[in-house]
Amino acid sequence: TFDQTSNGRIHSQTIVSTPGHKFLVVNATDLVPGASCESLVKAAKVVEPLVERSTEVIAYDLTLNVEPSLNGQQVAAIIARCGQEISAEYIIEFDNPGSWWVKHFSCGDLGLLQKWLSLSLLVVALLPVGMYSWKTLERRQVHNDLTALFFMSAFFLALHCIAFTVHMVVYAKNGTGLAMIAFVAQFLDLLATPGND
């Protein structure tokens, strides 16, 4: 789905080694189980033939601007080869126009980066309060298993927020993020919620 206030962009990088492939852009509502390849080609908003011109592998770099008539619609990009097996490698990116705050995010995810940044700032702002509480309990010598569990969970949750925010910032810049940081963030989230199976 594209941002409703401006035009989006579909960028496809495709390598085909056999003839007969087509790049299609269709409404997601047209993707019904049992739909024939020919019906998808007829219903497509964009049909771009990927024609093999020689015996060498051919790479296509296709950029499509999304017209305002598609604003707010769910679209799907398909490589089709009706009646034959598909033999293609591809990378397809859907981008919103604008700054890195919105470029790589779908309509449902717009604002997600701002939420994670706000949450991380809140975590950093609450860090002195947590440290003060820890030292107060330590000074009064009232630490027990429950308070230790609480502070460990809060610590892991804070690290989770910061790590996932780093992943989201990198995702906003390059569209892929940092998979290892995202994994560590999910692991820290698991550690922050004791008793979860």
FILUM-31864 format. One line per field, with one value per residue: z, y, x of N, C-alpha, C in turn; residue in one letter. Coordinates in nm, 3 decimals, decimal comma. Each point is the difference from the previous one (the first is absolute). Layout:
<bados>
n.Z = [Z:...] .
n.Y = [Y:...] .
n.X = [X:...] .
ca.Z = [Z:...] .
ca.Y = [Y:...] .
ca.X = [X:...] .
c.Z = [Z:...] .
c.Y = [Y:...] .
c.X = [X:...] .
type = [A:...] .
</bados>
This chain:
<bados>
n.Z = [0,000:-0,075:0,037:0,061:0,056:-0,051:-0,109:-0,021:0,025:-0,110:0,062:-0,121:0,056:-0,127:0,019:-0,133:-0,010:0,003:-0,122:-0,017:0,074:0,094:0,017:0,101:-0,003:0,101:0,008:0,129:-0,027:-0,103:0,109:-0,070:0,093:-0,085:0,017:-0,125:-0,058:-0,096:0,100:0,060:-0,116:-0,021:0,127:-0,049:0,090:0,016:-0,128:0,049:-0,133:0,050:-0,111:-0,026:-0,012:0,083:-0,022:0,016:0,126:0,007:0,044:0,069:-0,018:0,068:-0,024:0,079:-0,045:0,123:-0,085:0,012:-0,114:0,031:0,036:0,104:-0,119:0,029:-0,035:-0,100:0,009:-0,124:-0,002:-0,121:-0,024:-0,059:0,063:0,057:0,034:0,111:-0,075:0,119:0,015:0,119:0,000:0,083:-0,018:0,104:-0,056:0,116:-0,066:0,007:0,122:0,068:0,052:-0,129:-0,060:0,097:0,056:0,021:-0,054:0,025:-0,052:-0,069:0,050:-0,046:-0,088:-0,016:-0,001:-0,076:-0,075:0,006:-0,024:-0,091:-0,040:0,009:-0,062:-0,084:-0,012:-0,004:-0,070:0,019:-0,031:-0,097:-0,035:0,017:-0,062:-0,090:-0,004:-0,006:-0,082:-0,068:0,012:-0,026:-0,085:-0,096:-0,065:-0,088:-0,017:0,058:0,084:0,021:0,003:0,077:0,068:0,004:0,024:0,087:0,044:-0,008:0,057:0,081:0,015:0,016:0,072:0,061:0,013:0,030:0,078:0,036:0,012:0,063:0,064:0,010:0,040:0,071:0,022:0,023:0,075:0,061:0,057:0,127:-0,072:0,022:-0,018:-0,105:-0,031:0,026:-0,068:-0,088:0,004:-0,001:-0,096:-0,049:0,021:-0,057:-0,057:0,126:-0,016:-0,107:-0,063] .
n.Y = [-0,118:0,101:0,094:0,039:0,064:-0,100:0,011:-0,131:-0,101:-0,072:-0,062:-0,051:-0,089:-0,037:-0,127:-0,007:-0,131:0,010:-0,010:0,101:0,059:0,030:0,128:-0,038:0,104:-0,069:0,025:0,011:0,070:0,018:-0,008:-0,072:-0,094:-0,062:0,125:0,005:-0,042:-0,048:-0,039:-0,041:-0,050:-0,047:-0,040:-0,024:0,085:-0,082:-0,012:-0,047:-0,026:-0,112:0,058:-0,127:0,076:-0,079:-0,080:0,123:-0,004:0,044:0,113:0,016:0,130:-0,020:0,128:-0,023:0,115:0,003:-0,011:0,123:-0,058:-0,036:0,127:-0,052:-0,044:-0,124:0,003:-0,085:-0,030:-0,041:-0,106:0,009:-0,125:0,043:-0,110:0,073:-0,069:0,071:0,071:0,060:0,091:0,045:0,131:0,012:0,130:0,023:0,119:0,065:0,105:0,074:0,047:-0,027:0,095:0,009:0,016:-0,074:0,081:-0,108:0,022:-0,130:0,015:0,093:0,066:-0,120:0,058:0,094:-0,103:-0,073:0,109:0,026:-0,128:0,005:0,116:-0,058:-0,106:0,079:0,068:-0,123:-0,006:0,131:-0,004:-0,085:0,074:0,109:-0,063:-0,044:0,118:0,051:-0,096:0,024:0,131:-0,027:-0,065:0,037:-0,019:-0,053:-0,124:0,047:0,077:-0,103:-0,080:0,089:0,025:-0,131:-0,020:0,100:-0,054:-0,124:0,050:0,070:-0,105:-0,071:0,100:0,011:-0,132:-0,011:0,106:-0,054:-0,117:0,067:0,064:-0,112:-0,061:0,110:-0,023:-0,134:-0,007:-0,034:0,102:-0,033:-0,110:0,009:0,133:-0,022:-0,099:0,076:0,094:-0,094:-0,040:0,128:0,012:-0,114:0,048:0,107:-0,107:-0,010:-0,130:0,070:-0,078] .
n.X = [0,085:-0,040:0,084:-0,112:0,098:0,066:0,073:-0,015:0,082:0,002:0,100:0,015:0,080:-0,003:0,033:-0,012:-0,013:-0,133:-0,053:-0,088:0,091:-0,091:0,024:-0,079:-0,080:-0,053:-0,131:0,023:-0,111:0,082:0,075:-0,082:-0,019:0,077:0,043:-0,040:0,110:-0,078:-0,081:0,112:0,043:-0,124:0,002:0,121:0,043:0,105:0,032:0,112:0,008:0,048:0,040:0,031:0,108:0,065:0,102:0,048:0,032:-0,125:0,052:-0,112:0,004:-0,112:-0,027:-0,105:-0,047:-0,049:-0,102:-0,052:-0,037:0,124:-0,018:0,062:0,034:-0,039:0,128:0,010:0,127:-0,020:0,081:-0,053:-0,028:-0,109:-0,039:0,094:0,108:-0,007:0,085:-0,016:0,093:-0,042:0,003:-0,102:0,005:-0,078:0,008:-0,016:-0,048:0,104:0,013:0,110:-0,076:-0,026:0,116:0,051:-0,087:-0,075:-0,120:-0,014:0,122:-0,066:0,100:0,031:0,078:-0,093:-0,085:0,084:0,020:-0,129:-0,024:0,096:-0,049:-0,120:0,050:0,065:-0,115:-0,054:0,111:0,009:-0,129:0,026:0,105:-0,076:-0,100:0,087:0,061:-0,122:-0,043:0,111:-0,019:-0,126:0,077:-0,084:0,113:-0,084:-0,043:-0,108:0,069:0,080:-0,107:-0,059:0,111:0,018:-0,130:0,002:0,113:-0,050:-0,110:0,078:0,079:-0,112:-0,051:0,116:0,015:-0,130:0,022:0,115:-0,062:-0,097:0,097:0,070:-0,112:-0,020:0,129:-0,001:-0,108:0,114:0,058:0,015:0,004:0,130:-0,006:-0,079:0,085:0,106:-0,065:-0,032:0,126:0,039:-0,091:0,048:0,122:-0,056:-0,053:0,041:0,006:0,047:-0,085] .
ca.Z = [0,000:-0,012:0,069:-0,076:-0,028:-0,108:-0,084:0,044:-0,102:0,000:-0,065:-0,021:-0,066:-0,038:-0,092:-0,063:-0,090:-0,101:-0,049:0,034:0,132:0,005:0,132:0,015:0,122:0,010:0,130:0,086:-0,003:-0,115:0,034:0,064:-0,027:-0,122:-0,111:-0,107:-0,037:-0,103:0,063:0,070:-0,102:-0,045:0,109:0,047:-0,026:-0,077:-0,058:-0,061:-0,046:0,027:-0,120:-0,014:-0,131:-0,047:0,083:0,128:0,103:-0,011:0,123:-0,020:0,112:-0,033:0,104:-0,033:0,093:0,026:-0,026:0,110:-0,004:0,083:0,140:0,101:-0,045:0,018:-0,129:0,003:-0,116:-0,036:-0,123:-0,055:-0,125:-0,014:-0,058:0,011:0,128:0,012:0,018:0,018:0,132:0,006:0,122:-0,021:0,110:-0,004:0,076:0,007:-0,024:0,118:0,076:0,051:0,104:-0,059:-0,129:-0,005:0,085:-0,060:0,064:0,135:0,085:0,008:0,138:0,087:0,039:0,099:0,125:0,062:0,047:0,122:0,106:0,041:0,078:0,130:0,073:0,043:0,101:0,124:0,052:0,133:0,099:0,029:0,076:0,133:0,071:0,030:0,109:0,122:0,052:0,044:0,124:0,105:0,008:-0,016:-0,126:0,006:-0,134:-0,077:-0,048:-0,097:-0,123:-0,057:-0,057:-0,117:-0,108:-0,046:-0,071:-0,130:-0,080:-0,046:-0,107:-0,114:-0,064:-0,065:-0,113:-0,109:-0,058:-0,090:-0,119:-0,074:-0,063:-0,115:-0,096:-0,064:-0,094:-0,112:-0,034:0,047:0,144:0,046:0,044:0,125:0,107:0,019:0,072:0,139:0,063:0,030:0,109:0,122:0,034:0,061:0,134:0,082:0,040:0,063:0,008:-0,133:-0,066] .
ca.Y = [0,118:0,120:0,121:0,059:0,142:0,023:-0,116:-0,096:-0,049:-0,143:-0,021:-0,143:-0,045:-0,136:-0,071:-0,113:-0,075:-0,063:0,097:-0,014:0,054:0,132:0,063:0,050:0,068:-0,024:0,025:-0,118:-0,066:-0,090:-0,121:-0,096:-0,138:-0,059:0,095:-0,043:0,093:0,089:0,098:0,097:0,087:0,090:0,090:0,077:0,144:0,015:-0,123:0,032:-0,123:-0,018:-0,075:-0,042:0,045:-0,082:-0,118:0,044:0,041:0,142:0,064:0,113:0,093:0,068:0,087:0,047:0,095:-0,040:0,112:0,031:-0,086:-0,119:0,039:-0,076:-0,135:-0,107:-0,051:-0,110:-0,011:-0,143:-0,041:-0,108:-0,067:-0,083:-0,132:-0,050:0,023:0,128:-0,011:0,139:0,046:0,137:0,081:0,101:0,095:0,094:0,117:0,124:0,114:0,083:-0,018:-0,135:-0,030:-0,071:-0,063:-0,146:-0,052:-0,009:0,093:-0,047:0,016:0,140:0,048:-0,101:0,047:0,105:-0,062:-0,066:0,104:0,058:-0,099:-0,005:0,122:-0,021:-0,097:0,071:0,098:-0,071:-0,070:0,050:-0,041:-0,141:-0,009:0,053:-0,100:-0,113:0,038:0,017:-0,134:-0,057:0,068:-0,048:-0,145:-0,071:-0,075:-0,142:-0,059:0,071:0,127:-0,032:-0,039:0,122:0,084:-0,069:0,012:0,139:0,019:-0,067:0,072:0,123:-0,039:-0,038:0,122:0,070:-0,082:0,001:0,134:0,003:-0,075:0,079:0,114:-0,054:-0,041:0,121:0,050:-0,089:-0,089:-0,138:-0,002:-0,087:-0,122:-0,049:0,087:-0,032:-0,128:0,027:0,074:-0,097:-0,085:0,081:0,010:-0,129:0,000:0,101:-0,047:-0,131:-0,081:-0,022:-0,123] .
ca.X = [-0,085:0,081:-0,041:-0,110:0,020:0,095:0,025:0,099:0,092:0,032:0,129:0,020:0,122:-0,035:0,088:-0,068:0,088:-0,086:-0,098:-0,141:-0,034:-0,063:-0,009:-0,137:-0,044:-0,145:-0,062:0,006:-0,131:-0,002:0,075:-0,090:0,042:-0,055:0,000:0,092:0,107:-0,054:-0,091:0,084:0,059:-0,107:-0,039:0,116:0,007:0,124:0,055:0,130:0,064:0,143:0,034:0,138:0,045:0,112:0,019:0,056:-0,096:-0,029:-0,047:-0,088:-0,013:-0,124:-0,055:-0,134:-0,063:-0,138:-0,090:-0,093:-0,119:0,026:0,019:-0,072:-0,035:0,099:0,043:0,097:0,087:0,007:0,066:-0,083:0,040:-0,120:0,015:0,137:0,065:0,069:0,144:0,043:0,043:-0,050:-0,007:-0,103:-0,013:-0,111:0,044:-0,077:0,087:0,023:0,123:0,024:-0,100:-0,115:0,031:-0,003:-0,108:-0,133:-0,094:-0,029:0,118:0,042:0,000:0,060:0,133:-0,016:-0,043:0,116:0,092:-0,060:0,011:0,142:0,027:-0,064:0,084:0,121:-0,040:-0,035:0,118:0,041:-0,100:0,027:0,125:-0,027:-0,081:0,089:0,092:-0,080:-0,028:0,127:0,037:-0,091:0,024:-0,128:-0,003:-0,033:-0,011:-0,102:0,054:0,106:-0,068:-0,058:0,105:0,057:-0,098:0,002:0,126:-0,009:-0,098:0,066:0,093:-0,084:-0,049:0,111:0,048:-0,098:0,002:0,116:-0,042:-0,099:0,068:0,072:-0,103:-0,051:0,100:0,034:-0,111:0,020:0,031:0,108:-0,068:0,058:-0,048:-0,142:-0,004:0,041:-0,110:-0,107:0,049:-0,007:-0,142:-0,034:0,058:-0,068:-0,133:0,017:-0,121:-0,055:0,046] .
c.Z = [0,000:0,078:-0,084:-0,040:-0,117:-0,079:0,059:-0,115:0,017:-0,078:-0,008:-0,071:-0,027:-0,095:-0,055:-0,094:-0,106:-0,041:0,058:0,136:-0,014:0,145:0,009:0,131:0,002:0,136:0,080:0,000:-0,118:0,027:0,079:-0,031:-0,126:-0,118:-0,104:-0,029:-0,101:0,060:0,078:-0,098:-0,048:0,106:0,043:-0,039:-0,083:-0,049:-0,073:-0,044:0,033:-0,110:-0,001:-0,141:-0,055:0,089:0,135:0,097:-0,010:0,133:-0,037:0,126:-0,035:0,119:-0,047:0,105:0,014:-0,013:0,118:0,000:0,084:0,148:0,093:-0,039:0,032:-0,139:0,020:-0,129:-0,026:-0,124:-0,049:-0,128:-0,025:-0,072:0,012:0,137:-0,001:0,027:0,009:0,143:0,007:0,139:-0,031:0,125:-0,024:0,089:0,001:-0,034:0,129:0,068:0,052:0,111:-0,057:-0,118:-0,002:0,080:-0,077:0,075:0,143:0,096:0,009:0,144:0,098:0,049:0,109:0,135:0,072:0,050:0,129:0,117:0,051:0,081:0,139:0,087:0,054:0,110:0,134:0,062:0,136:0,110:0,040:0,083:0,144:0,083:0,041:0,119:0,132:0,064:0,054:0,134:0,118:0,023:-0,006:-0,137:0,026:-0,142:-0,087:-0,054:-0,102:-0,135:-0,070:-0,069:-0,121:-0,119:-0,058:-0,081:-0,139:-0,092:-0,054:-0,113:-0,126:-0,076:-0,077:-0,121:-0,116:-0,065:-0,096:-0,130:-0,086:-0,071:-0,124:-0,107:-0,075:-0,104:-0,121:-0,038:0,044:0,149:0,031:0,061:0,133:0,119:0,027:0,076:0,147:0,074:0,036:0,115:0,133:0,045:0,068:0,143:0,094:0,050:0,061:0,010:-0,133:-0,059:-0,147] .
c.Y = [0,123:0,115:0,073:0,145:0,026:-0,128:-0,090:-0,046:-0,150:-0,014:-0,149:-0,024:-0,149:-0,058:-0,119:-0,069:-0,075:0,098:-0,023:0,054:0,138:0,048:0,065:0,076:-0,011:0,044:-0,129:-0,075:-0,096:-0,130:-0,095:-0,140:-0,053:0,095:-0,044:0,109:0,102:0,106:0,105:0,099:0,101:0,105:0,093:0,147:0,032:-0,138:0,040:-0,130:0,000:-0,092:-0,033:0,034:-0,083:-0,122:0,034:0,033:0,150:0,051:0,122:0,084:0,090:0,082:0,053:0,099:-0,039:0,123:0,025:-0,088:-0,126:0,034:-0,083:-0,140:-0,097:-0,052:-0,112:0,002:-0,149:-0,015:-0,123:-0,055:-0,106:-0,131:-0,060:0,032:0,133:-0,026:0,141:0,022:0,148:0,061:0,108:0,086:0,089:0,117:0,108:0,113:0,079:-0,036:-0,143:-0,036:-0,085:-0,089:-0,151:-0,061:-0,006:0,095:-0,041:0,020:0,144:0,047:-0,097:0,044:0,107:-0,057:-0,067:0,101:0,063:-0,096:-0,010:0,123:-0,010:-0,095:0,069:0,101:-0,066:-0,075:0,055:-0,039:-0,145:-0,018:0,049:-0,102:-0,119:0,032:0,019:-0,135:-0,066:0,061:-0,048:-0,151:-0,079:-0,070:-0,144:-0,051:0,077:0,133:-0,022:-0,037:0,122:0,085:-0,066:0,009:0,141:0,029:-0,064:0,070:0,130:-0,030:-0,040:0,125:0,071:-0,078:0,003:0,137:0,015:-0,074:0,082:0,120:-0,048:-0,045:0,122:0,053:-0,092:-0,100:-0,143:-0,008:-0,088:-0,124:-0,050:0,084:-0,028:-0,131:0,019:0,074:-0,093:-0,091:0,075:0,018:-0,128:-0,007:0,097:-0,045:-0,139:-0,072:-0,021:-0,127:0,021] .
c.X = [0,089:-0,060:-0,104:0,025:0,095:0,023:0,107:0,087:0,018:0,130:0,025:0,133:-0,019:0,104:-0,079:0,097:-0,078:-0,108:-0,140:-0,040:-0,064:0,000:-0,137:-0,015:-0,151:-0,050:0,004:-0,132:-0,012:0,074:-0,090:0,050:-0,069:-0,006:0,103:0,102:-0,053:-0,092:0,079:0,064:-0,105:-0,035:0,112:-0,009:0,124:0,041:0,128:0,065:0,150:0,052:0,148:0,046:0,116:0,010:0,060:-0,112:-0,020:-0,053:-0,084:-0,001:-0,118:-0,046:-0,133:-0,046:-0,146:-0,089:-0,092:-0,125:0,019:0,018:-0,087:-0,038:0,114:0,035:0,101:0,080:0,024:0,087:-0,075:0,062:-0,106:0,031:0,139:0,056:0,075:0,148:0,057:0,045:-0,036:0,017:-0,103:-0,012:-0,121:0,039:-0,107:0,096:0,019:0,129:0,012:-0,097:-0,114:0,035:-0,021:-0,115:-0,131:-0,093:-0,029:0,115:0,050:-0,015:0,064:0,139:-0,009:-0,042:0,117:0,102:-0,053:0,013:0,144:0,038:-0,061:0,083:0,125:-0,032:-0,031:0,118:0,047:-0,099:0,023:0,125:-0,019:-0,079:0,086:0,090:-0,075:-0,031:0,127:0,043:-0,086:0,013:-0,131:-0,010:-0,039:-0,014:-0,099:0,053:0,112:-0,062:-0,060:0,107:0,067:-0,094:0,000:0,127:-0,005:-0,101:0,059:0,098:-0,075:-0,046:0,110:0,051:-0,099:-0,009:0,118:-0,035:-0,096:0,064:0,076:-0,099:-0,054:0,098:0,021:-0,109:0,017:0,028:0,119:-0,063:0,054:-0,047:-0,148:-0,016:0,035:-0,112:-0,115:0,040:-0,007:-0,145:-0,048:0,054:-0,072:-0,136:0,011:-0,135:-0,067:0,057:0,011] .
type = [T:F:D:Q:T:S:N:G:R:I:H:S:Q:T:I:V:S:T:P:G:H:K:F:L:V:V:N:A:T:D:L:V:P:G:A:S:C:E:S:L:V:K:A:A:K:V:V:E:P:L:V:E:R:S:T:E:V:I:A:Y:D:L:T:L:N:V:E:P:S:L:N:G:Q:Q:V:A:A:I:I:A:R:C:G:Q:E:I:S:A:E:Y:I:I:E:F:D:N:P:G:S:W:W:V:K:H:F:S:C:G:D:L:G:L:L:Q:K:W:L:S:L:S:L:L:V:V:A:L:L:P:V:G:M:Y:S:W:K:T:L:E:R:R:Q:V:H:N:D:L:T:A:L:F:F:M:S:A:F:F:L:A:L:H:C:I:A:F:T:V:H:M:V:V:Y:A:K:N:G:T:G:L:A:M:I:A:F:V:A:Q:F:L:D:L:L:A:T:P:G:N:D] .
</bados>
